[in-house]
Amino acid sequence: MKIVVIIPSRYGSTRFEGKPLARISGKPMIQCVYERAASAGIVDHVVVATDDERIFSAVTGFGGKAIMTGAENRSGTDRVAEAAEKLNLSADDIVVNIQGDQPRIHPSCIQEVAAPLIENPDIQMSTLAFRIINSEEITNPKDVKVTFDVLGNALYFSRAAIPFGRDASTVFSTYKHLGIYAYTRRFLDIFRNLPDGRLENIEKLEQLRAMEYGHRIRVMVTDHDSPEVDVPEDIQRISKAANPLMD
């Protein structure tokens, strides 16, 4: 069983075109993500899956491995699934999907998200959550929230505030979903053949497709936040804390 990190990366973005090549601390953002993933001790390979020659050239230019995938993929997970097929991974290999806009991803997050699949062969998909510290993220739709049951299985992901406290006096934690997943190669093949989900299309959250068709997602809570770069204004904020590998 191998553990392979695949970073889906596309050039086009309505809010920030060319985002993967935006420079952070003198490097393309995709390189920052790649190097952090490669530093995780459990990883056998790191690959960028893209549909753009500019990103492909940038990755191979800094010595990374990249693979071209089709422009028609519905989501990052579908792109990862295509890349896993092209890499001829085995059914039981674990594929970790890290978004290409998380230049501060902590290497230990890879161990944390892969652990459920390593320890329990019945688990086919997992992801990470972080307890929200900045209250603005609770109501900001760009920060996806997640709720989960007592076993750690996801109940729902939403851009809305979930759970919502009816009474103002109720004290509870709210968890933000981090865009890192682990799957078996076997499950990726199942996922890419599922029809679009109704809730997936409403919330624009690909993980809801799996849940809508009855598949469980194990949620692991991490102590490491991993803020995403969504718009150009995020670059300066991220850059201030992007240098230390273990921040």
Buried (B, 14 or more C-beta within 10 A) or exposed (E): BBBBBBBBBBBEEEEBEBBBBBEBEEBBBBBBBBBBBBBBEBBEBBBBBBBBEEBBEBBEEEEBEBBBBEEEBEBBBBBBBBBBBEBEBEEEBBBBBBBBBBBBBBBBBBBBBBBBBBEEEEBBBBBBBBEBEEEEBBEBEEBBBBBBEEEBBBEBBBBEBBBEEEEEEEEEEBBBBBBBBBBBBBBBBBBBEBEEBEBBEEBEBBBBBBBBEEBBBBBBBBEBBBBBBBEEEBBEEBBEEBEEEEE
